[in-house]
């Protein structure tokens, strides 16, 4: 009976995701009337603000190969909205569902488009701000594992570190003070590990850059060079902000 109920819920969320996909595409379709685009936009915003299926539908949109980049981006926005504005209201099982599947999205790859890359990083950062270190002790290892999967994965992880330090510096309200303190303590206590992580990445990609250049594979070498630049920038920015706010 429970399996049937779960299957029914899954089918319902699939239908919702397809409807949302059509609505998102409609908002950008110049061939339809302004009124129709406006109605589609309002429907998307209403779903984001009111639906209990935000995270589940967002995950389907973000992970579905059949969906366009703009639809995937909206899916990630739905996930981020749930974390930012509903985290204290949702049950623990849903928190775990969102956290595990956001990391699966990172591992999955396919985030070469810049705004998708950044949107996924935002989802992960919003979870870190609420869960790490107490409820997410494996975070650093999970991010390290993601970097081993490729250059784009590495760039997203670097975005995560940068945005985390920048965002936590703005957690200034009284109720957020303890979380800010917890996260900075975790950053400080893991500083050696984090910088060793940055250095391993830089060494790895510099070596790959040399090998690709020597082999005449200049396109691949350029990709390595771009990652090294991100890594050095992240390390410097991270050190400056962490020291200033620690």
N, C-alpha and C positions, 0 to 999 in steps of 0.2 A: 504493500500500500504506500509506504513511504517512498519507495523507488518510483512508483507511478507519479506521486506528487512532485518529486524532484524533477522527473522527466517533463511533467507538465509545465513547471516553472521555467525549465530550460528552454522549452519551445516558445513560451511567452516572451522571454527575454530576447530570443533570436528574432522574433517578429518585431519587437520593439526596436531592436538595433537596425533592422532593415528599414523600418519607417523613419527612424532618425537619420539614417544615411540619405534617404530620398529628400528629407526636409533640408538637411545641410547642403546637399547639391543644389536644391531649388533656390536657396538664399543667394547663390552665386550665378544663377542662370540668367543672363541678360535677355534671353528670349521670352521670359515670362513677365507679367506685369509687376510693377512695384508693390502693389497690394498683395499679390501672391507671395512675393519674396518676403515681405514684412510679416505675413501670417506664418510663414515657415520659420522665420527667425524667432518670432514670439513663442511658437510651439517648442522650439529647441530650448529656449531660455526657461520656459515654464517647466519643462521636463527636468532641467538641471536643478532648478530651485525646489521642486516639489516631489519628484519621483523617488520611491525607495529603491529603485533599480539602477540608480546612477552608476555605481561602481561596476556592477555586472555588465550593463549595457556598454559602458565605456570600455571595459576590457575587450568585449567582443569587437567593437569598432576599431580599437587600436591594434588588435592582433589579426584581424581578418584580411587575408591577402586580396579578397575581392573588393576591398574598399579603397577609395582614393586617399591621397595624402591629406587633403583637407578634412575628410571624414575621420581618418585616424587621429588627426590633431584634436578634433572635437571630442573623440573618445578619451584621449589623455586629459583634456580639460575636465571632463566629467569625473574622472578618477581623482584629479587634484581637488576639485570642488568638494567631493565627499570627505577627503582627508582634512581639508582646511576648515570646513564648516560643520561637519557632522561627526567628527571623530569621537567626541565625548558621548554622542547619543547611540552609536551603533554598537552591536554586541561584539565580544571578543573574537568569535568565529569569523565575523565579517572583516575585522581588522586583520586577522591572519590571512584570510583569503586575498585581501587587497595587497598586503605586503608581499606575500609569496608570488603573486601573479605579476606585480610590478617588476620584481627581480627577474622573473621568467621572461618578461618583455625585454629587459636589458640583455639577458643572455641570448635571446632569440636573434637579436640583430635586425638589420634592415632599416636602420635609422640614419641613413646617409644624408637625408634632407635636414638642413640646419634647424628649422623651427620644430621639427619632430624630435630631434636630438635634445633640444633645450626643454621641450615640454615634458619629455620623459624624465629628465634630470629634476625638473620641478616637482613631479610627483614623488620621487624618491626623497628629495630634500624635505618635503612637507612631512613625510613619515618619520624621517630621522629626527626632526625637531620635536616629535611627540613620543617617540619610542626608544631612542638611543640615549644612554647605553643600557638602561635597566631592562627594557623589554626586547632588546635587539643586540645581544652580546656578540653575535656572529657577523655583524655588519662589515667590519673591515676585511674579514676574510672573504666575504661574498663579493665585495667590490674588487678585491685582488683577483679572485677567480674570474670575474667578468673581464678584467683587463687582458687576461691570457687568451681571450677569444678573438681579439683583433683590434685594429686601430680605432675604428668608430666606437667600439665599446670603451676603449681607453679614454677617448675624448669626452664621452658622456660622464665617466667616473670623475674626470678632472673638473667638469662643469659642476658636478655634485659637490665636490670639496669647496670650490670657489663660492658657489651660491650659499652653501651652508654657513660659512664664516660670515658672508655679507648679511644674510638673513638674521642670524642669531644676534648680530650686533644691534639690530633694530628691535629686539624683544625687550622693550623698556617698561612695559606696564607692570604694575605690582603683581598681578596674578601670573605673569610670565617670567618674573625674576628668578624663581627657583629653577625653571626649565633652562633658562639662559645659563645659570650657574652650573647646572648638571652637565650641560653640553660642553661648556668651556673646560670644566674639570676633566671630562672624558677626552677632549682634544689635547689638553695639556699632558695628561697621563699617558696618552698614546702617541705623543709627539715624535718620539724616536722611531716608533714603528711606521708612522705616516711618512716621515722624511726618508726613511730607508726604502719605503715603497716607491716614493718619487724617484729616488736615485736609481733603483733597479730598473724602473721604466725608462729613464733617460739612457742608461748604459745599454739596455737592450735595443732601443730604437736607434741609437747612434751606431751600434754595431751593424744592425740591419741596413742602415743608410749606407755605410761603407761597402757592405757586401753587394747591395743592389747597384750602387754606383760603379763598382769594379766590374760588375757583370753587364753593365750598359743598360740596366733596367731603370731608366731615369724617372718614369712615371711612378713606379713603386718607391723609388728613393725619395721623390718629392713628398709622397704620403708619409714616409717616416720622418722627414724633416719637419713637416707640419705638426706631427704629434710631439716631437721633441720641443718645438717652440711652445706648444700648449703646456707641456709638462714644466718647462722652466718658468713660464709665466705663472702657472698655478702654484709652484713651490714658493716663488718670491711673494706672491700676493697672500698666500696662506700664512707664511711666516710673519709678514707685516701685520696682518689683521689679527692673527692669533695672539701675537705679542702685545698688541695695543689693547686688546680686550680681555686678556687672560686675568 
